[in-house]
């Protein structure tokens, strides 16, 4: 009867997940040659290929660009024009009322918006094209148009509301807005600060720069640790700030099974195991430490391995295996990157199943031993 109970219990023992042998068996091709996932043993060659995967970089995507040296006036900008003349009594100056007064020699043309035709109106000069020109260039055009009409005219053009030379900042900022750029040049963190700063902590914040149809997203911490990533923004850019806490799931024979947060800049496998409390000494199979994730097909193909049958998935399901029983496994874990939503799973050791069987059988063995002892006493 005990043997029957043992066999029955062994068929359906409670477990936190598959054993190392079950993972290996599941990774083998089926009769039709298809596999459901790729089982990859991590070694230095695999890690070297993973490191060579193209890292997302703002500077690498948009290049090393400097600040915008001049700001051209654009449609929608508001400009104000002041015109001076060398003597009173001209087109834009008042006549002298007495011998002691030279009269007013300037006039302010009210603020006006640059129209769709790219021009503004200047009295006695007509429509003056301003789009694509700097304020200094527009001043010269106005003076040229008024020469011969006004008394030695001079002009000053000021952009009172900069719309064309602005960056849109949205998302997890205190005040999303169109931020006008300064002539000295502004970087991403400058315009984020002008929008009131981020509402989320830096280690949970991602910043996306959209320019000319290209979008690049990196952690804010990457900008803080590498100032070259804090690139100069350009007119028309969109900067989006998002809060996205990074987590991985620790499961199996770890001291704690839980969802563990980590910094957006990243974490390695050895750090992930430590945050889960390490391997459980009574259960863990140190040779069966797995990281489960989906990989982009382009990245996976660089590993030089056969693709599994992904079915309807656009990404490749991969289980990476690290043998922590081998001392070299510690060095591999120190380099292996854990990503957002990864599962770090540690298989149970084979002896764990035997221990569970014995836990089930011991109460029955104890009852049998007691009955034998009682029967012996009665015989006496």
C-alpha positions as CSV (number, residue, x, y, z in Angstrom):
1,X,0.0,0.0,0.0
2,X,2.9,2.4,0.8
3,X,4.4,1.7,-2.5
4,X,1.1,2.5,-4.3
5,X,0.8,5.7,-2.4
6,X,4.4,6.6,-3.3
7,X,3.7,6.0,-7.0
8,X,0.5,7.9,-6.8
9,X,2.1,10.9,-5.1
10,X,5.1,10.9,-7.5
11,X,2.7,11.2,-10.5
12,X,1.5,14.6,-9.3
13,X,3.9,16.2,-6.9
14,X,3.5,19.9,-6.2
15,X,6.2,22.0,-7.9
16,X,7.1,25.6,-8.6
17,X,7.8,24.8,-12.3
18,X,9.6,22.4,-14.6
19,X,12.8,20.7,-13.6
20,X,16.0,21.2,-15.6
21,X,15.4,17.9,-17.4
22,X,11.9,18.9,-18.3
23,X,13.0,22.2,-19.8
24,X,15.6,20.3,-21.9
25,X,13.0,17.8,-23.0
26,X,10.6,20.5,-24.0
27,X,13.2,22.3,-26.1
28,X,13.8,19.2,-28.3
29,X,12.2,19.3,-31.8
30,X,8.9,17.5,-32.2
31,X,8.4,14.8,-34.8
32,X,7.8,17.5,-37.5
33,X,11.1,19.2,-36.6
34,X,9.4,22.2,-35.0
35,X,10.4,23.7,-31.7
36,X,8.3,25.9,-29.4
37,X,11.2,27.9,-28.0
38,X,15.0,28.2,-28.2
39,X,17.0,26.9,-25.3
40,X,20.4,28.8,-25.4
41,X,23.3,27.9,-23.1
42,X,25.0,31.2,-22.2
43,X,28.7,31.2,-22.8
44,X,31.3,34.0,-23.5
45,X,30.6,33.8,-27.3
46,X,26.9,34.3,-26.8
47,X,27.5,37.2,-24.5
48,X,29.9,38.9,-26.9
49,X,27.3,38.7,-29.6
50,X,24.6,40.1,-27.3
51,X,26.9,43.0,-26.4
52,X,27.4,43.7,-30.1
53,X,23.7,44.2,-30.6
54,X,23.1,47.8,-31.7
55,X,22.6,49.9,-28.6
56,X,19.9,52.5,-28.8
57,X,21.5,55.9,-28.8
58,X,20.3,59.4,-29.5
59,X,23.8,60.6,-30.6
60,X,24.2,57.4,-32.7
61,X,20.9,58.0,-34.5
62,X,20.9,61.7,-35.0
63,X,24.7,62.3,-35.1
64,X,26.8,64.8,-33.3
65,X,24.9,68.0,-34.1
66,X,25.7,71.3,-32.5
67,X,23.2,74.0,-31.5
68,X,21.2,76.0,-34.1
69,X,23.4,79.0,-34.7
70,X,20.7,81.3,-36.1
71,X,16.9,81.2,-35.8
72,X,14.9,81.9,-38.9
73,X,11.5,83.4,-38.7
74,X,8.7,81.0,-39.5
75,X,5.0,81.1,-40.3
76,X,3.0,81.7,-37.1
77,X,5.8,83.7,-35.3
78,X,4.9,87.1,-33.9
79,X,7.2,90.0,-34.7
80,X,7.4,93.6,-33.7
81,X,9.2,96.2,-35.8
82,X,10.6,99.6,-34.7
83,X,11.7,102.1,-37.4
84,X,14.0,105.1,-36.7
85,X,14.8,108.1,-39.0
86,X,17.8,110.4,-38.8
87,X,15.7,113.6,-38.7
88,X,12.3,114.7,-37.6
89,X,9.4,115.2,-40.1
90,X,9.9,112.0,-42.0
91,X,7.5,109.2,-42.7
92,X,8.0,107.7,-39.2
93,X,9.0,110.7,-37.2
94,X,7.1,113.6,-35.8
95,X,7.7,117.2,-36.8
96,X,9.7,119.4,-34.4
97,X,7.3,121.8,-32.4
98,X,9.9,124.2,-31.2
99,X,13.6,125.0,-31.7
100,X,14.6,123.1,-28.5
101,X,13.0,119.8,-29.5
102,X,14.1,117.5,-32.3
103,X,10.8,115.7,-32.4
104,X,10.1,111.9,-32.2
105,X,12.3,110.0,-34.7
106,X,10.9,106.5,-34.3
107,X,7.7,104.6,-34.5
108,X,6.6,101.1,-33.3
109,X,4.7,99.0,-35.7
110,X,2.2,96.9,-33.7
111,X,3.0,93.2,-33.2
112,X,1.8,91.1,-36.1
113,X,1.8,87.4,-36.9
114,X,3.7,86.0,-39.9
115,X,1.0,85.0,-42.4
116,X,0.8,81.9,-44.6
117,X,2.5,83.9,-47.4
118,X,5.6,84.3,-45.2
119,X,5.4,88.1,-45.0
120,X,4.5,90.9,-42.7
121,X,3.3,94.4,-43.6
122,X,5.5,97.5,-43.2
123,X,4.0,100.9,-44.0
124,X,5.4,102.3,-47.3
125,X,7.3,99.1,-47.9
126,X,4.4,96.8,-48.4
127,X,4.6,93.1,-47.7
128,X,8.1,92.1,-46.7
129,X,9.1,88.5,-46.9
130,X,10.4,87.3,-43.5
131,X,10.1,83.4,-43.5
132,X,13.4,81.7,-43.6
133,X,15.3,84.9,-42.7
134,X,16.9,86.0,-39.5
135,X,15.7,89.2,-37.8
136,X,18.9,90.9,-38.9
137,X,18.2,89.9,-42.6
138,X,14.7,91.2,-42.3
139,X,16.0,94.5,-40.9
140,X,18.2,94.9,-43.9
141,X,15.3,94.2,-46.3
142,X,13.1,96.8,-44.5
143,X,15.8,99.4,-44.7
144,X,16.4,98.7,-48.4
145,X,12.6,99.0,-49.1
146,X,12.4,102.3,-47.3
147,X,15.5,103.9,-48.7
148,X,14.5,107.0,-50.7
149,X,11.2,107.2,-48.9
150,X,12.2,107.7,-45.2
151,X,15.0,109.8,-43.8
152,X,18.0,107.5,-43.4
153,X,15.8,104.7,-42.0
154,X,17.0,102.1,-39.5
155,X,14.9,99.1,-38.3
156,X,14.9,96.7,-35.4
157,X,13.0,93.4,-35.7
158,X,12.1,91.4,-32.6
159,X,10.5,88.0,-32.4
160,X,8.0,88.5,-29.6
161,X,6.5,85.0,-29.7
162,X,8.6,82.2,-31.1
163,X,6.4,79.5,-32.6
164,X,8.5,78.1,-35.5
165,X,11.7,77.8,-33.4
166,X,10.2,75.7,-30.6
167,X,10.1,72.2,-29.3
168,X,7.0,70.4,-28.0
169,X,7.4,68.7,-24.6
170,X,4.7,66.3,-23.5
171,X,4.1,63.5,-21.1
172,X,5.2,63.1,-17.5
173,X,6.3,66.8,-17.1
174,X,4.9,69.4,-14.7
175,X,3.7,71.5,-17.6
176,X,3.7,70.3,-21.2
177,X,4.2,73.1,-23.6
178,X,5.8,74.4,-26.8
179,X,9.1,75.6,-25.5
180,X,10.8,78.3,-27.5
181,X,14.5,77.7,-28.2
182,X,17.2,80.2,-27.3
183,X,19.9,81.3,-29.7
184,X,22.6,79.8,-27.5
185,X,21.2,76.3,-28.1
186,X,19.2,74.0,-25.9
187,X,19.6,70.4,-25.1
188,X,16.9,67.8,-24.2
189,X,17.2,68.2,-20.5
190,X,17.1,72.0,-20.9
191,X,13.7,72.0,-22.5
192,X,12.4,69.4,-20.1
193,X,13.4,71.7,-17.2
194,X,11.7,74.6,-18.9
195,X,8.5,72.5,-19.0
196,X,8.6,72.2,-15.3
197,X,10.8,69.0,-15.0
198,X,9.7,65.4,-14.7
199,X,7.0,64.2,-12.3
200,X,8.6,60.7,-12.0
201,X,12.0,59.8,-10.5
202,X,14.9,59.6,-12.9
203,X,15.4,55.9,-12.5
204,X,11.8,55.2,-13.8
205,X,11.8,57.8,-16.6
206,X,12.3,57.3,-20.3
207,X,12.7,60.1,-22.8
208,X,11.7,59.8,-26.5
209,X,13.0,62.3,-29.1
210,X,10.9,62.4,-32.4
211,X,12.6,64.2,-35.3
212,X,11.8,64.0,-39.0
213,X,9.8,60.8,-38.6
214,X,12.5,59.1,-36.5
215,X,11.8,58.2,-32.9
216,X,14.4,57.1,-30.4
217,X,13.7,56.2,-26.7
218,X,16.3,55.9,-24.0
219,X,16.3,56.0,-20.2
220,X,16.8,59.4,-18.6
221,X,19.6,57.9,-16.5
222,X,21.5,57.3,-19.7
223,X,21.6,61.0,-20.3
224,X,22.8,61.7,-16.8
225,X,25.5,59.1,-17.0
226,X,26.6,60.0,-20.5
227,X,26.2,63.7,-21.3
228,X,26.8,63.1,-25.0
229,X,23.3,61.5,-25.1
230,X,21.8,64.8,-24.0
231,X,21.8,66.1,-27.6
232,X,20.8,69.5,-28.8
233,X,17.2,69.8,-29.9
234,X,16.1,71.4,-33.1
235,X,13.0,73.4,-34.2
236,X,10.0,71.1,-34.6
237,X,11.3,68.3,-32.4
238,X,8.9,66.5,-30.0
239,X,10.2,65.4,-26.6
240,X,8.0,62.9,-24.8
241,X,8.6,62.0,-21.2
242,X,7.2,58.7,-19.9
243,X,7.2,56.9,-16.6
244,X,7.8,53.2,-17.0
245,X,8.9,51.2,-13.9
246,X,11.2,48.4,-14.9
247,X,10.5,45.0,-13.3
248,X,11.4,41.3,-13.6
249,X,9.7,38.3,-12.1
250,X,11.6,35.9,-9.8
251,X,10.1,32.4,-9.8
252,X,11.0,28.9,-8.8
253,X,13.6,28.0,-6.3
254,X,14.6,31.5,-5.3
255,X,14.3,32.7,-1.7
256,X,11.5,35.0,-2.7
257,X,9.0,34.7,-5.6
258,X,8.0,38.2,-6.5
259,X,8.0,41.0,-9.0
260,X,11.2,43.0,-8.5
261,X,11.7,46.6,-9.6
262,X,15.0,47.8,-10.9
263,X,16.5,51.0,-12.4
264,X,15.7,51.9,-16.0
265,X,19.4,51.9,-16.9
266,X,19.5,48.1,-16.4
267,X,20.5,45.2,-14.2
268,X,22.6,42.1,-14.6
269,X,21.6,38.5,-13.8
270,X,23.8,38.3,-10.6
271,X,22.1,41.4,-9.3
272,X,18.7,40.1,-10.2
273,X,19.3,36.9,-8.3
274,X,20.5,38.8,-5.3
275,X,17.4,41.0,-5.3
276,X,15.3,37.8,-5.2
277,X,17.1,36.7,-2.1
278,X,19.5,34.3,-3.8
279,X,19.0,30.6,-4.6
280,X,17.1,28.5,-2.1
281,X,19.7,26.2,-0.5
282,X,17.1,23.5,0.1
283,X,15.5,23.4,-3.3
284,X,17.6,25.1,-6.0
285,X,19.3,23.4,-8.9
286,X,22.2,25.8,-9.4
287,X,22.8,24.3,-12.9
288,X,19.2,25.3,-13.9
289,X,19.1,29.1,-13.8
290,X,17.0,30.4,-16.6
291,X,16.1,33.8,-18.1
292,X,12.9,33.8,-20.2
293,X,12.1,36.5,-22.7
294,X,11.1,37.3,-26.3
295,X,13.9,38.6,-28.6
296,X,13.7,40.7,-31.7
297,X,14.3,38.4,-34.7
298,X,17.1,40.6,-36.0
299,X,18.9,40.3,-32.7
300,X,18.3,36.6,-32.3
301,X,19.6,35.8,-35.8
302,X,23.0,37.3,-34.8
303,X,23.4,34.5,-32.3
304,X,23.8,32.1,-35.3
305,X,21.2,29.7,-34.0
306,X,18.2,28.1,-35.6
307,X,14.9,29.9,-35.1
308,X,12.1,28.1,-33.3
309,X,8.6,27.9,-34.7
310,X,7.3,31.3,-33.5
311,X,3.8,30.8,-35.0
312,X,1.8,34.0,-34.8
313,X,4.4,35.8,-32.6
314,X,6.5,38.5,-34.2
315,X,9.2,37.9,-31.7
316,X,11.4,34.8,-30.9
317,X,10.7,33.0,-27.6
318,X,14.0,32.3,-25.9
319,X,15.1,30.6,-22.7
320,X,18.7,31.4,-21.7
321,X,20.3,28.9,-19.3
322,X,23.2,29.7,-17.0
323,X,25.0,27.0,-15.1
324,X,25.7,28.5,-11.7
325,X,27.2,25.3,-10.4
326,X,30.2,26.0,-12.7
327,X,32.3,28.8,-11.2
328,X,32.5,30.4,-14.6
329,X,28.7,30.9,-14.4
330,X,29.2,33.7,-11.9
331,X,31.2,35.7,-14.5
332,X,28.6,35.0,-17.1
333,X,25.8,36.1,-14.8
334,X,27.8,39.3,-14.0
335,X,27.6,40.2,-17.8
336,X,24.2,38.9,-18.7
337,X,21.6,41.8,-19.0
338,X,18.2,41.3,-17.5
339,X,15.5,43.3,-19.2
340,X,12.0,44.7,-18.4
341,X,9.4,41.9,-17.9
342,X,12.0,39.1,-18.0
343,X,11.3,36.0,-16.0
344,X,14.2,34.7,-13.9
345,X,13.4,31.1,-13.1
346,X,15.4,28.6,-10.9
347,X,14.6,24.9,-11.3
348,X,14.1,22.6,-8.4
349,X,16.9,20.1,-7.7
350,X,16.0,16.4,-8.4
351,X,16.3,15.6,-4.8
352,X,13.5,17.9,-4.0
353,X,11.0,15.5,-5.5
354,X,12.3,12.7,-3.4
355,X,12.1,14.8,-0.3
356,X,8.4,15.6,-1.1
357,X,7.7,11.9,-1.6
358,X,9.2,11.1,1.7
359,X,7.2,13.9,3.4
360,X,4.0,12.3,2.1
361,X,5.0,8.7,3.1
362,X,6.4,9.3,6.5
363,X,3.0,9.7,8.2
364,X,1.9,6.3,6.8
365,X,5.2,4.6,7.8
366,X,4.8,6.1,11.3
367,X,1.3,4.5,11.7
368,X,2.6,1.1,10.6
369,X,5.5,1.2,13.0
370,X,3.2,2.1,15.8
371,X,0.9,-0.9,15.0
372,X,3.8,-3.3,15.0
373,X,4.9,-2.1,18.3
374,X,1.4,-2.4,19.9
375,X,1.0,-5.9,18.5
376,X,4.3,-7.0,20.0
377,X,3.3,-5.6,23.4
378,X,0.0,-7.5,23.3
379,X,1.7,-10.8,22.6
380,X,3.8,-10.5,25.6
